[in-house]
Amino acid sequence: SDGEADGVAPIGFPADRAFLESLGPRSSFSGEEAYGKYLDLHEHFQLYNNMHASEKRVDYVGYLTAISELRSLPAEVRKKSEYHKYCENLFAYLCDFAKRVAPLRVLEEDLRSVADAALASVAGSERQGADFTKYRTPEELEKNESAE
């Protein structure tokens, strides 16, 4: 039987092709990300400016420069829990983006080398008198710094 007698269209029938075409190519990228060509940082830009509600706000181009210099933000801003949430969200987005752009790359290895470098940097700071090991969370550090 050719399938049509059973009420089932044979493979290659135009209705099957239309259905498959309606599925279209799937993408895990937003339109702004252009299939992984660009980052979509607009949400993070808004969060960044919200941290600076009473202070100077930046335009989007200024933000793109500012995120490469987060350590230059005033200490009062860096101590806020909003800042830590912002950094966590930005980090999560960048990791997710990297995994979508290069799904076969082992991101954890790259992160491990960055973490090792950061730990070495903190160890250098500890030699200069800063001891961050006594704080388990950013909130504990913030609470202690505000008490001083």
Secondary structure, DSSP 8 states (H G I E B T S, - for coil): --STTTT---TT-HHHHHHHHHH----SS-TTTGGGTS---HHHHHHHHHHTSSS----HHHHHHHGGGGGGS-HHHHTSHHHHHHHHHHHHHHHHHHHHHSTTS-HHHHHHHHHHHHHHHHHHHHHTT---TT-SSHHHHHHHHHH-
